[in-house]
Amino acid sequence: MTVKLLITGASGFVGNRVAATAQRHPDVHVRLLSRHAPPGPEYVHGDLCAPPSLRGACADIDVLVHCASRISGAAETVQAVNDHGTRALVEEAVRAGVRRIVYVSTAAVLGRGPFRGVRPGEVPIAPASPTSRTRAAAERYVLDAGGLVLRPHLVYGEGDRWVIPGLVWLMNELSATLTGCEALQSMIDVGTLGRAVVAAALSPAYGGGVRHVGQPEPVAVPDLLAAVGRELGECGGGAAVDVATALDRAAGSPLALHHLGMLTVDHWFADDTFWKDVDCSPGEGFGAAFSLAAPWYRAFLQGRVS
């Protein structure tokens, strides 16, 4: 039986991989919600910033996969998309009788940590930024409708303009790399995340709630830094400083302090049964996936990818 899937955010980093994965599935008919929908049966017009435009978008849809999020820009726009837009979209899905709603959120809704082996439901929602607060609100609309919330932490791979580029920027800003930091980070490559989202959307025995989505083993910061150095060249000039020195050097830069706060504190979110429950492979792990993405990162960091 063919499943009719509506995907939001298909032009984005994660949504693009979700859409590509779903479109390869033989028993799935994909529609994409877009503000600038071109003619064609695979597109549905709808703008999360304009809730009335969503009317009818979920007609004849079995599963809604909501990947659209605004993570930067004016606070009003972030709230309009993540909070008000999600509420209107969920209301439309419920009105249309959509049988499953899946929302790709972020572990950032839990706050700054430290988190070490934290499982779903073990710590309260404590968003520390306006963006995370609006995404936490979006989660609540989905959960109240009986939907499924998926929370990855650090997502990397081809198309990533934030995680690995931010790390490289930080090391260059510090003119050094870090030593003595053993923090653990939950990570997942975007291709595996795309497969996981589609698997969760199509799983016949899967209900609502919250799941953490990361590769089973967290990545230790020394291994992360070593891989970046090996694949992308020395960052920070090859020097090494401890965390206290790095914090001193970053004292005048709120952005650098933010990156250091994320990097030097455990952010390990565990979910022992997720991959088995959705019948999906978690892939080969960080080392292999990062090596495959390294040529794209090198081109991006050298300005050859816009």
Rosetta blueprint (number, residue, H / E / L):
1 M L
2 T L
3 V E
4 K E
5 L E
6 L E
7 I E
8 T E
9 G L
10 A L
11 S L
12 G L
13 F H
14 V H
15 G H
16 N H
17 R H
18 V H
19 A H
20 A H
21 T H
22 A H
23 Q H
24 R L
25 H L
26 P L
27 D L
28 V E
29 H E
30 V E
31 R E
32 L E
33 L E
34 S E
35 R L
36 H L
37 A L
38 P L
39 P L
40 G L
41 P L
42 E L
43 Y E
44 V E
45 H E
46 G L
47 D E
48 L L
49 C L
50 A E
51 P H
52 P H
53 S H
54 L H
55 R L
56 G L
57 A L
58 C L
59 A L
60 D L
61 I L
62 D L
63 V E
64 L E
65 V E
66 H E
67 C L
68 A L
69 S L
70 R L
71 I L
72 S L
73 G L
74 A L
75 A H
76 E H
77 T H
78 V H
79 Q H
80 A H
81 V H
82 N H
83 D H
84 H H
85 G H
86 T H
87 R H
88 A H
89 L H
90 V H
91 E H
92 E H
93 A H
94 V H
95 R H
96 A H
97 G L
98 V L
99 R L
100 R E
101 I E
102 V E
103 Y E
104 V E
105 S L
106 T L
107 A H
108 A H
109 V H
110 L H
111 G L
112 R L
113 G L
114 P L
115 F E
116 R E
117 G E
118 V E
119 R L
120 P L
121 G L
122 E L
123 V L
124 P L
125 I L
126 A L
127 P L
128 A L
129 S L
130 P H
131 T H
132 S H
133 R H
134 T H
135 R H
136 A H
137 A H
138 A H
139 E H
140 R H
141 Y H
142 V H
143 L H
144 D H
145 A L
146 G L
147 G L
148 L E
149 V E
150 L E
151 R E
152 P L
153 H L
154 L E
155 V E
156 Y E
157 G L
158 E L
159 G L
160 D L
161 R L
162 W L
163 V H
164 I H
165 P H
166 G H
167 L H
168 V H
169 W H
170 L H
171 M H
172 N H
173 E H
174 L H
175 S L
176 A L
177 T E
178 L E
179 T E
180 G L
181 C L
182 E L
183 A L
184 L E
185 Q E
186 S L
187 M E
188 I E
189 D E
190 V H
191 G H
192 T H
193 L H
194 G H
195 R H
196 A H
197 V H
198 V H
199 A H
200 A H
201 A H
202 L H
203 S L
204 P L
205 A L
206 Y L
207 G L
208 G L
209 G E
210 V E
211 R E
212 H E
213 V L
214 G L
215 Q L
216 P L
217 E L
218 P L
219 V E
220 A E
221 V H
222 P H
223 D H
224 L H
225 L H
226 A H
227 A H
228 V H
229 G H
230 R H
231 E H
232 L H
233 G L
234 E L
235 C L
236 G H
237 G H
238 G H
239 A L
240 A E
241 V E
242 D E
243 V H
244 A H
245 T H
246 A H
247 L H
248 D H
249 R H
250 A L
251 A L
252 G L
253 S L
254 P H
255 L H
256 A H
257 L H
258 H H
259 H H
260 L H
261 G H
262 M H
263 L H
264 T L
265 V L
266 D L
267 H E
268 W E
269 F E
270 A L
271 D L
272 D L
273 T L
274 F H
275 W H
276 K H
277 D H
278 V L
279 D L
280 C L
281 S L
282 P L
283 G L
284 E L
285 G L
286 F H
287 G H
288 A H
289 A H
290 F H
291 S H
292 L H
293 A H
294 A H
295 P H
296 W H
297 Y H
298 R H
299 A H
300 F H
301 L H
302 Q L
303 G L
304 R L
305 V L
306 S L
